[in-house]
Amino acid sequence: MAKYLFVYHGGSHPETEEEVAAVMDAWGNWLGGLGAAVVDGGNPVGTSSTVKPDGSVSGDGGANPVSGYGIFDASDRDDAIAKAKGCPILQAGGSVELADIIDM
């Protein structure tokens, strides 16, 4: 099995307690359905900053800021993509970027 970093971008934020509960249930069901493939279920993240080679810092996270991450086992890239397609961030208008984690 290979490990993949899932980086979540965007997505709307729930506004009511009922919406929060529904979103949490969706994430719990998705992660629970992936079982042992979940290496690190990850977390949402706050505002990001970008440090550039010249030392300047942008505090807005760029054009497509990160909203969270997770680490998952998958047999190959196609399996990782299939897993990502079930991610609840997609229903909230967000996206999932995935990358192979290279063992060093």
SULPEZI-V67722 format. One record per run of one state. SS is the DSSP state (H for helix, E for strand, - for the rest). FROM is the first residue (numbers start at 0). TO is the last residue. If there is no record, write none. Layout:
# SULPEZI-V67722
SS_FROM_TO, SS_FROM_TO
This chain:
# SULPEZI-V67722
-_0_0, E_1_8, -_9_15, H_16_36, E_37_43, -_44_48, E_49_50, -_51_55, E_56_57, -_58_64, E_65_73, -_74_75, H_76_83, -_84_86, H_87_89, -_90_93, E_94_99, -_100_103
